[in-house]
């Protein structure tokens, strides 16, 4: 009876994991500007996202030259903080000999890597031009501009930040008040710096969060027993 119940729980977790992935794919597809099967780069020049981009970048258009590097450092800083929190959680789990924390660290890492790989693959399919090249007038980037062929959709930074933030929030709910705003800040900074549209960072955030949440839902029960072997004797 107990074994049958465990099977049902695992099946339920797997279904929830697939549902999360499905919703993530749906949102990213909805946000995508197209590109599949089209020759050349996709340029987004109208719509709500382009208007929001113009408004945000226009607010810092006359900022001093040092703002761009500061925004770049701040963006990278959010990822460093989130990565450090994940390592701290892993070290705490090792000291406490907590299999759930160790398994969560491994799965969050794997989910983050998978989300980044998917983000890179989507970039090559969509081929969305960076906004400061597509909009040409009334827009600009204050940060260093990636070169031509470095596509915009989705945002890798937002993907990584959301993946780490969601993993930490699921495994250590008390950290959600820190990690989720950090992920949101990382996404906003990419738009403020002028290197992404709002829909780019929203897609990246959805992709990263959905990937890690799905991995944790599907594999946590299987990973916990195996993680005991990683605990020092």
Short mmCIF file of the C-alpha atoms (twelve columns), coordinates in Angstrom:
data_MODEL
# 
_entry.id   MODEL 
# 
loop_
_atom_site.group_PDB 
_atom_site.id 
_atom_site.type_symbol 
_atom_site.label_atom_id 
_atom_site.label_alt_id 
_atom_site.label_comp_id 
_atom_site.label_asym_id 
_atom_site.label_seq_id 
_atom_site.Cartn_x 
_atom_site.Cartn_y 
_atom_site.Cartn_z 
_atom_site.pdbx_PDB_model_num 
ATOM 1   C CA . UNK A 1   0.000  0.000  0.000   1 
ATOM 2   C CA . UNK A 2   2.800  2.393  0.937   1 
ATOM 3   C CA . UNK A 3   4.715  1.548  -2.214  1 
ATOM 4   C CA . UNK A 4   1.642  2.194  -4.329  1 
ATOM 5   C CA . UNK A 5   1.193  5.578  -2.653  1 
ATOM 6   C CA . UNK A 6   4.799  6.495  -3.381  1 
ATOM 7   C CA . UNK A 7   4.306  5.636  -7.044  1 
ATOM 8   C CA . UNK A 8   1.258  7.876  -7.207  1 
ATOM 9   C CA . UNK A 9   3.144  10.731 -5.550  1 
ATOM 10  C CA . UNK A 10  6.019  10.365 -8.022  1 
ATOM 11  C CA . UNK A 11  3.594  10.257 -10.934 1 
ATOM 12  C CA . UNK A 12  1.910  13.388 -9.612  1 
ATOM 13  C CA . UNK A 13  5.244  15.191 -9.305  1 
ATOM 14  C CA . UNK A 14  6.165  14.192 -12.851 1 
ATOM 15  C CA . UNK A 15  2.848  15.502 -14.187 1 
ATOM 16  C CA . UNK A 16  3.344  18.772 -12.313 1 
ATOM 17  C CA . UNK A 17  6.868  19.000 -13.734 1 
ATOM 18  C CA . UNK A 18  5.569  18.532 -17.278 1 
ATOM 19  C CA . UNK A 19  2.845  21.116 -16.647 1 
ATOM 20  C CA . UNK A 20  5.429  23.660 -15.473 1 
ATOM 21  C CA . UNK A 21  7.578  22.982 -18.536 1 
ATOM 22  C CA . UNK A 22  4.557  23.241 -20.806 1 
ATOM 23  C CA . UNK A 23  3.560  26.589 -19.344 1 
ATOM 24  C CA . UNK A 24  7.130  27.849 -19.668 1 
ATOM 25  C CA . UNK A 25  7.322  26.782 -23.314 1 
ATOM 26  C CA . UNK A 26  3.949  28.396 -23.962 1 
ATOM 27  C CA . UNK A 27  4.980  31.746 -22.481 1 
ATOM 28  C CA . UNK A 28  8.328  31.818 -24.303 1 
ATOM 29  C CA . UNK A 29  6.609  30.904 -27.581 1 
ATOM 30  C CA . UNK A 30  4.005  33.626 -27.050 1 
ATOM 31  C CA . UNK A 31  6.700  36.219 -26.362 1 
ATOM 32  C CA . UNK A 32  8.835  35.167 -29.323 1 
ATOM 33  C CA . UNK A 33  8.862  37.638 -32.236 1 
ATOM 34  C CA . UNK A 34  9.033  34.773 -34.735 1 
ATOM 35  C CA . UNK A 35  12.149 33.910 -36.697 1 
ATOM 36  C CA . UNK A 36  11.622 30.176 -37.254 1 
ATOM 37  C CA . UNK A 37  12.139 29.462 -40.944 1 
ATOM 38  C CA . UNK A 38  12.774 33.124 -41.787 1 
ATOM 39  C CA . UNK A 39  15.899 34.346 -43.532 1 
ATOM 40  C CA . UNK A 40  17.829 37.127 -41.854 1 
ATOM 41  C CA . UNK A 41  17.470 38.771 -38.488 1 
ATOM 42  C CA . UNK A 42  14.117 39.619 -36.922 1 
ATOM 43  C CA . UNK A 43  13.781 43.298 -36.055 1 
ATOM 44  C CA . UNK A 44  11.229 44.374 -33.456 1 
ATOM 45  C CA . UNK A 45  10.414 48.023 -34.104 1 
ATOM 46  C CA . UNK A 46  6.875  48.415 -32.776 1 
ATOM 47  C CA . UNK A 47  4.555  47.211 -30.054 1 
ATOM 48  C CA . UNK A 48  4.482  47.495 -26.294 1 
ATOM 49  C CA . UNK A 49  7.938  46.009 -25.724 1 
ATOM 50  C CA . UNK A 50  9.670  48.416 -28.112 1 
ATOM 51  C CA . UNK A 51  7.777  51.353 -26.575 1 
ATOM 52  C CA . UNK A 52  8.765  50.288 -23.066 1 
ATOM 53  C CA . UNK A 53  12.377 49.911 -24.189 1 
ATOM 54  C CA . UNK A 54  12.390 53.445 -25.583 1 
ATOM 55  C CA . UNK A 55  10.905 54.805 -22.365 1 
ATOM 56  C CA . UNK A 56  13.386 53.014 -20.111 1 
ATOM 57  C CA . UNK A 57  16.491 53.795 -22.141 1 
ATOM 58  C CA . UNK A 58  15.301 57.348 -22.740 1 
ATOM 59  C CA . UNK A 59  15.295 57.923 -18.995 1 
ATOM 60  C CA . UNK A 60  19.061 57.289 -18.857 1 
ATOM 61  C CA . UNK A 61  19.980 58.652 -22.284 1 
ATOM 62  C CA . UNK A 62  21.777 61.672 -20.839 1 
ATOM 63  C CA . UNK A 63  23.438 59.774 -18.007 1 
ATOM 64  C CA . UNK A 64  27.211 60.089 -17.479 1 
ATOM 65  C CA . UNK A 65  29.483 57.664 -19.300 1 
ATOM 66  C CA . UNK A 66  30.281 55.679 -16.161 1 
ATOM 67  C CA . UNK A 67  26.670 54.475 -15.819 1 
ATOM 68  C CA . UNK A 68  27.074 51.800 -18.501 1 
ATOM 69  C CA . UNK A 69  29.957 49.965 -16.775 1 
ATOM 70  C CA . UNK A 70  28.165 50.293 -13.431 1 
ATOM 71  C CA . UNK A 71  25.044 48.631 -14.851 1 
ATOM 72  C CA . UNK A 72  27.155 45.847 -16.342 1 
ATOM 73  C CA . UNK A 73  28.897 45.219 -13.016 1 
ATOM 74  C CA . UNK A 74  25.571 45.324 -11.179 1 
ATOM 75  C CA . UNK A 75  24.089 42.746 -13.544 1 
ATOM 76  C CA . UNK A 76  27.023 40.384 -13.126 1 
ATOM 77  C CA . UNK A 77  26.888 41.062 -9.390  1 
ATOM 78  C CA . UNK A 78  23.355 39.676 -9.120  1 
ATOM 79  C CA . UNK A 79  24.549 36.413 -10.661 1 
ATOM 80  C CA . UNK A 80  27.564 36.282 -8.347  1 
ATOM 81  C CA . UNK A 81  25.356 36.816 -5.293  1 
ATOM 82  C CA . UNK A 82  22.875 34.135 -6.380  1 
ATOM 83  C CA . UNK A 83  25.669 31.690 -7.176  1 
ATOM 84  C CA . UNK A 84  27.321 32.376 -3.826  1 
ATOM 85  C CA . UNK A 85  24.021 31.784 -2.006  1 
ATOM 86  C CA . UNK A 86  23.650 28.441 -3.788  1 
ATOM 87  C CA . UNK A 87  27.163 27.385 -2.779  1 
ATOM 88  C CA . UNK A 88  26.479 28.529 0.786   1 
ATOM 89  C CA . UNK A 89  23.303 26.440 0.835   1 
ATOM 90  C CA . UNK A 90  25.284 23.426 -0.399  1 
ATOM 91  C CA . UNK A 91  27.985 23.932 2.239   1 
ATOM 92  C CA . UNK A 92  25.347 24.275 4.949   1 
ATOM 93  C CA . UNK A 93  23.708 21.048 3.755   1 
ATOM 94  C CA . UNK A 94  27.076 19.264 3.841   1 
ATOM 95  C CA . UNK A 95  27.735 20.399 7.424   1 
ATOM 96  C CA . UNK A 96  24.245 19.407 8.525   1 
ATOM 97  C CA . UNK A 97  24.384 16.175 6.519   1 
ATOM 98  C CA . UNK A 98  21.109 17.094 4.834   1 
ATOM 99  C CA . UNK A 99  20.489 15.003 1.685   1 
ATOM 100 C CA . UNK A 100 17.718 17.321 0.459   1 
ATOM 101 C CA . UNK A 101 19.988 20.351 0.382   1 
ATOM 102 C CA . UNK A 102 22.772 18.466 -1.393  1 
ATOM 103 C CA . UNK A 103 20.394 17.010 -3.956  1 
ATOM 104 C CA . UNK A 104 18.803 20.407 -4.433  1 
ATOM 105 C CA . UNK A 105 22.189 22.005 -5.088  1 
ATOM 106 C CA . UNK A 106 23.017 19.432 -7.773  1 
ATOM 107 C CA . UNK A 107 19.591 19.609 -9.419  1 
ATOM 108 C CA . UNK A 108 19.513 23.402 -9.375  1 
ATOM 109 C CA . UNK A 109 22.920 23.441 -11.031 1 
ATOM 110 C CA . UNK A 110 21.826 20.961 -13.686 1 
ATOM 111 C CA . UNK A 111 18.578 22.834 -14.301 1 
ATOM 112 C CA . UNK A 112 20.450 26.126 -14.648 1 
ATOM 113 C CA . UNK A 113 22.875 24.662 -17.176 1 
ATOM 114 C CA . UNK A 114 19.978 23.118 -19.125 1 
ATOM 115 C CA . UNK A 115 18.081 26.431 -19.137 1 
ATOM 116 C CA . UNK A 116 21.144 28.274 -20.429 1 
ATOM 117 C CA . UNK A 117 21.635 25.697 -23.203 1 
ATOM 118 C CA . UNK A 118 17.994 26.030 -24.263 1 
ATOM 119 C CA . UNK A 119 18.299 29.825 -24.174 1 
ATOM 120 C CA . UNK A 120 21.273 29.673 -26.525 1 
ATOM 121 C CA . UNK A 121 19.396 27.301 -28.845 1 
ATOM 122 C CA . UNK A 122 16.340 29.581 -28.949 1 
ATOM 123 C CA . UNK A 123 18.581 32.550 -29.815 1 
ATOM 124 C CA . UNK A 124 19.835 30.684 -32.889 1 
ATOM 125 C CA . UNK A 125 16.274 29.878 -33.973 1 
ATOM 126 C CA . UNK A 126 14.740 33.315 -33.432 1 
ATOM 127 C CA . UNK A 127 17.673 35.525 -34.568 1 
ATOM 128 C CA . UNK A 128 16.218 38.658 -32.983 1 
ATOM 129 C CA . UNK A 129 18.360 41.743 -33.548 1 
ATOM 130 C CA . UNK A 130 19.450 43.727 -30.506 1 
ATOM 131 C CA . UNK A 131 17.133 46.681 -29.874 1 
ATOM 132 C CA . UNK A 132 19.777 49.406 -30.212 1 
ATOM 133 C CA . UNK A 133 20.452 48.187 -33.790 1 
ATOM 134 C CA . UNK A 134 16.836 47.464 -34.749 1 
ATOM 135 C CA . UNK A 135 15.285 50.703 -33.484 1 
ATOM 136 C CA . UNK A 136 18.040 52.991 -34.796 1 
ATOM 137 C CA . UNK A 137 16.252 56.182 -33.687 1 
ATOM 138 C CA . UNK A 138 15.004 57.115 -30.257 1 
ATOM 139 C CA . UNK A 139 16.919 54.290 -28.575 1 
ATOM 140 C CA . UNK A 140 20.389 53.520 -27.406 1 
ATOM 141 C CA . UNK A 141 22.479 51.394 -25.086 1 
ATOM 142 C CA . UNK A 142 24.541 52.882 -22.277 1 
ATOM 143 C CA . UNK A 143 26.385 49.604 -21.691 1 
ATOM 144 C CA . UNK A 144 28.878 47.895 -23.974 1 
ATOM 145 C CA . UNK A 145 27.015 46.563 -27.021 1 
ATOM 146 C CA . UNK A 146 27.402 42.890 -28.029 1 
ATOM 147 C CA . UNK A 147 28.471 42.481 -31.652 1 
ATOM 148 C CA . UNK A 148 26.336 41.592 -34.642 1 
ATOM 149 C CA . UNK A 149 25.107 38.003 -34.532 1 
ATOM 150 C CA . UNK A 150 24.856 38.045 -30.729 1 
ATOM 151 C CA . UNK A 151 21.073 37.729 -30.694 1 
ATOM 152 C CA . UNK A 152 18.708 39.278 -28.190 1 
ATOM 153 C CA . UNK A 153 15.874 36.806 -27.505 1 
ATOM 154 C CA . UNK A 154 15.830 35.486 -24.812 1 
ATOM 155 C CA . UNK A 155 18.162 37.114 -22.300 1 
ATOM 156 C CA . UNK A 156 20.806 34.709 -21.007 1 
ATOM 157 C CA . UNK A 157 21.392 36.840 -17.908 1 
ATOM 158 C CA . UNK A 158 17.705 36.777 -17.009 1 
ATOM 159 C CA . UNK A 159 17.602 33.026 -17.652 1 
ATOM 160 C CA . UNK A 160 20.520 32.312 -15.318 1 
ATOM 161 C CA . UNK A 161 19.320 34.690 -12.608 1 
ATOM 162 C CA . UNK A 162 15.790 33.272 -12.556 1 
ATOM 163 C CA . UNK A 163 17.031 29.684 -12.581 1 
ATOM 164 C CA . UNK A 164 19.264 30.226 -9.555  1 
ATOM 165 C CA . UNK A 165 16.683 32.368 -7.755  1 
ATOM 166 C CA . UNK A 166 13.830 29.884 -8.175  1 
ATOM 167 C CA . UNK A 167 16.025 26.950 -7.146  1 
ATOM 168 C CA . UNK A 168 17.068 28.732 -3.963  1 
ATOM 169 C CA . UNK A 169 13.501 29.866 -3.232  1 
ATOM 170 C CA . UNK A 170 12.131 26.327 -3.596  1 
ATOM 171 C CA . UNK A 171 14.856 24.729 -1.496  1 
ATOM 172 C CA . UNK A 172 15.101 27.483 1.090   1 
ATOM 173 C CA . UNK A 173 11.820 29.468 1.082   1 
ATOM 174 C CA . UNK A 174 13.160 32.028 3.558   1 
ATOM 175 C CA . UNK A 175 15.578 33.185 0.860   1 
ATOM 176 C CA . UNK A 176 12.782 33.908 -1.624  1 
ATOM 177 C CA . UNK A 177 12.511 37.489 -0.360  1 
ATOM 178 C CA . UNK A 178 16.137 37.985 -1.436  1 
ATOM 179 C CA . UNK A 179 16.594 35.766 -4.482  1 
ATOM 180 C CA . UNK A 180 13.438 36.594 -6.440  1 
ATOM 181 C CA . UNK A 181 13.932 40.398 -6.264  1 
ATOM 182 C CA . UNK A 182 17.564 39.861 -7.267  1 
ATOM 183 C CA . UNK A 183 16.426 37.959 -10.368 1 
ATOM 184 C CA . UNK A 184 13.943 40.715 -11.156 1 
ATOM 185 C CA . UNK A 185 16.684 43.295 -10.709 1 
ATOM 186 C CA . UNK A 186 18.988 41.429 -13.073 1 
ATOM 187 C CA . UNK A 187 16.275 41.413 -15.737 1 
ATOM 188 C CA . UNK A 188 15.496 45.107 -15.297 1 
ATOM 189 C CA . UNK A 189 19.165 46.050 -15.463 1 
ATOM 190 C CA . UNK A 190 19.504 44.408 -18.896 1 
ATOM 191 C CA . UNK A 191 16.734 46.627 -20.247 1 
ATOM 192 C CA . UNK A 192 18.058 49.714 -18.477 1 
ATOM 193 C CA . UNK A 193 21.491 49.081 -19.968 1 
ATOM 194 C CA . UNK A 194 19.825 49.042 -23.398 1 
ATOM 195 C CA . UNK A 195 20.926 45.568 -24.499 1 
ATOM 196 C CA . UNK A 196 17.523 43.815 -24.295 1 
ATOM 197 C CA . UNK A 197 13.843 44.438 -24.878 1 
ATOM 198 C CA . UNK A 198 11.472 43.821 -21.952 1 
ATOM 199 C CA . UNK A 199 10.064 40.732 -23.703 1 
ATOM 200 C CA . UNK A 200 13.608 39.296 -23.948 1 
ATOM 201 C CA . UNK A 201 14.130 39.376 -20.197 1 
ATOM 202 C CA . UNK A 202 10.599 38.182 -19.464 1 
ATOM 203 C CA . UNK A 203 11.163 35.169 -21.713 1 
ATOM 204 C CA . UNK A 204 14.523 34.450 -20.075 1 
ATOM 205 C CA . UNK A 205 13.028 34.726 -16.604 1 
ATOM 206 C CA . UNK A 206 10.220 32.334 -17.536 1 
ATOM 207 C CA . UNK A 207 12.600 29.866 -19.155 1 
ATOM 208 C CA . UNK A 208 15.072 29.765 -16.272 1 
ATOM 209 C CA . UNK A 209 12.452 29.559 -13.535 1 
ATOM 210 C CA . UNK A 210 10.374 26.896 -15.289 1 
ATOM 211 C CA . UNK A 211 13.396 24.723 -16.104 1 
ATOM 212 C CA . UNK A 212 14.722 24.564 -12.536 1 
ATOM 213 C CA . UNK A 213 11.272 24.180 -10.972 1 
ATOM 214 C CA . UNK A 214 10.514 21.284 -13.336 1 
ATOM 215 C CA . UNK A 215 13.841 19.552 -12.624 1 
ATOM 216 C CA . UNK A 216 13.342 19.834 -8.852  1 
ATOM 217 C CA . UNK A 217 9.772  18.545 -9.069  1 
ATOM 218 C CA . UNK A 218 10.654 15.576 -11.244 1 
ATOM 219 C CA . UNK A 219 13.948 14.410 -9.781  1 
ATOM 220 C CA . UNK A 220 14.180 15.446 -6.134  1 
ATOM 221 C CA . UNK A 221 12.750 12.154 -4.755  1 
ATOM 222 C CA . UNK A 222 15.225 10.185 -6.872  1 
ATOM 223 C CA . UNK A 223 18.228 12.406 -6.143  1 
ATOM 224 C CA . UNK A 224 17.907 12.563 -2.355  1 
ATOM 225 C CA . UNK A 225 18.853 8.919  -1.611  1 
ATOM 226 C CA . UNK A 226 21.837 9.096  -3.956  1 
ATOM 227 C CA . UNK A 227 23.081 12.343 -2.444  1 
ATOM 228 C CA . UNK A 228 23.925 10.611 0.849   1 
ATOM 229 C CA . UNK A 229 27.041 9.284  -0.841  1 
ATOM 230 C CA . UNK A 230 28.280 12.877 -1.212  1 
ATOM 231 C CA . UNK A 231 28.186 13.501 2.544   1 
ATOM 232 C CA . UNK A 232 31.638 13.169 4.158   1 
ATOM 233 C CA . UNK A 233 31.847 10.448 6.766   1 
# 
